[in-house]
Amino acid sequence: MKKKLRVVLIVLGVILSLGLIVIFGLRAFAGSIRNQRTCEWANIDNIELHAHVDIPDITDSDCCYDAETNTKKAFFVLNKNELDVDRYIEFNELNKVDSTTEVEFNKFLNLDDDSKASTSLYYRKNSFKGESTFVLFDLMTSRLWVTIEYAD
């Protein structure tokens, strides 16, 4: 009887240890994504974590990170065929740009004059713990601009 109890305790200890290793490994992995600043590895995941915006299937993108200002600017062309734009706008809490909306257009990468003049723009600006995020979405062209001004 003591031998069975000892085996059960050893098996439970091994399972618990493996579970803790997996949990701490996943936390470390998520932390490395959150701390990523470049446009290379885990770029979309990093943007989603910081800007709280969903980036679905894309057909094109551009990104740049300025280490001096600690700012990442990204531009995406979303796949229109896979996108429910009404749901996307609601899910990401974007607000229609009108004449009273103050949009800082200079914050965005690859934003041309035609895009600025679009009547189908949606915008959101957030600030949290010294970090600012700016999201701009053009409903007609399914283009998305995201800028993150990191706090640290």
C-alpha positions in Angstrom: 0.0 0.0 0.0 2.8 2.4 0.8 4.4 1.7 -2.5 1.2 2.7 -4.4 0.9 5.9 -2.4 4.5 6.8 -3.1 4.1 6.2 -6.9 0.9 8.3 -7.0 2.6 11.1 -5.1 5.6 11.0 -7.5 3.3 11.0 -10.6 1.3 13.9 -9.1 4.5 15.8 -8.4 5.8 15.3 -11.9 2.5 16.4 -13.4 2.4 19.5 -11.2 6.0 20.4 -12.0 5.3 20.0 -15.8 2.2 22.2 -15.5 4.1 24.9 -13.7 6.9 24.8 -16.3 4.3 25.2 -19.1 2.5 28.1 -17.3 5.7 30.0 -16.6 7.0 29.3 -20.1 3.8 30.7 -21.7 4.0 33.8 -19.4 7.6 34.4 -20.5 6.7 34.0 -24.1 3.8 36.5 -23.9 6.1 38.9 -22.1 8.7 38.7 -24.8 5.9 39.5 -27.4 4.7 42.4 -25.3 8.3 43.8 -25.0 9.1 43.5 -28.7 9.6 46.8 -30.4 10.9 46.0 -33.9 8.8 45.3 -36.9 10.3 41.8 -37.4 9.3 39.1 -35.0 5.7 39.1 -33.5 4.9 42.5 -34.9 1.1 42.0 -35.3 0.8 40.3 -31.9 2.7 43.2 -30.2 0.5 45.7 -31.9 -2.7 43.8 -30.9 -1.5 43.7 -27.2 -0.6 47.3 -27.0 -3.2 49.0 -29.1 -6.1 46.6 -28.2 -7.0 46.3 -31.9 -7.7 43.1 -33.8 -5.7 42.7 -37.0 -7.3 40.0 -39.1 -6.0 38.5 -42.4 -3.9 41.1 -44.3 -2.9 41.4 -47.9 -0.1 44.1 -47.4 1.7 45.9 -44.6 4.4 48.3 -43.7 6.0 49.1 -40.4 8.7 51.3 -38.9 10.0 51.6 -35.4 11.9 54.8 -34.3 14.1 53.9 -31.3 14.8 57.6 -30.6 11.1 58.4 -29.9 10.2 54.8 -28.9 7.3 54.8 -31.4 6.1 52.1 -33.8 4.0 53.0 -36.8 2.3 50.3 -38.8 0.0 50.2 -41.9 -2.1 47.3 -43.0 -4.4 46.5 -45.9 -7.0 44.1 -44.6 -8.4 41.3 -46.7 -11.8 42.6 -47.7 -13.1 39.1 -48.5 -12.6 38.0 -44.9 -13.8 41.2 -43.2 -17.2 42.1 -41.8 -16.5 45.9 -41.5 -19.5 46.8 -39.4 -18.6 44.1 -36.8 -14.9 45.1 -37.0 -15.6 48.8 -36.3 -17.9 47.9 -33.4 -15.5 45.3 -31.9 -12.5 47.6 -32.0 -14.6 50.6 -30.6 -13.8 52.9 -33.5 -15.6 56.2 -33.9 -16.6 57.8 -37.2 -14.5 60.8 -38.0 -16.5 63.9 -38.5 -15.9 67.7 -38.5 -15.6 67.7 -34.7 -13.1 64.9 -34.5 -9.5 65.9 -33.9 -7.3 63.4 -35.7 -3.5 63.7 -35.6 -2.9 62.6 -39.1 0.9 63.2 -38.8 1.0 60.2 -36.4 0.4 57.6 -39.1 2.7 55.8 -41.6 1.9 56.0 -45.3 -1.1 58.2 -44.9 -1.7 60.1 -48.1 -3.9 63.2 -48.8 -6.6 61.0 -50.4 -6.9 59.0 -47.2 -7.1 62.1 -45.1 -9.9 63.4 -47.2 -11.9 60.1 -47.0 -15.4 60.3 -45.6 -15.3 56.8 -44.4 -12.6 57.1 -41.6 -12.9 55.7 -38.1 -10.6 56.6 -35.3 -9.6 55.8 -31.8 -7.0 57.2 -29.4 -6.1 55.7 -26.1 -3.6 56.5 -23.3 -2.7 54.2 -20.5 0.2 54.4 -18.0 2.1 56.9 -20.2 1.6 54.8 -23.4 -0.5 56.3 -26.3 -2.1 54.4 -29.2 -3.7 55.8 -32.3 -5.9 53.7 -34.6 -7.3 54.8 -37.9 -9.4 52.7 -40.2 -10.8 53.5 -43.7 -14.0 51.6 -44.2 -14.0 51.9 -48.0 -10.4 50.7 -48.7 -10.1 48.4 -45.6 -6.8 50.1 -44.7 -5.7 50.3 -41.1 -3.1 52.5 -39.5 -1.8 51.9 -36.0 0.7 54.0 -34.0 2.1 53.1 -30.6 4.0 55.5 -28.5 5.6 53.2 -25.9 5.9 54.4 -22.3 9.2 52.6 -21.6 
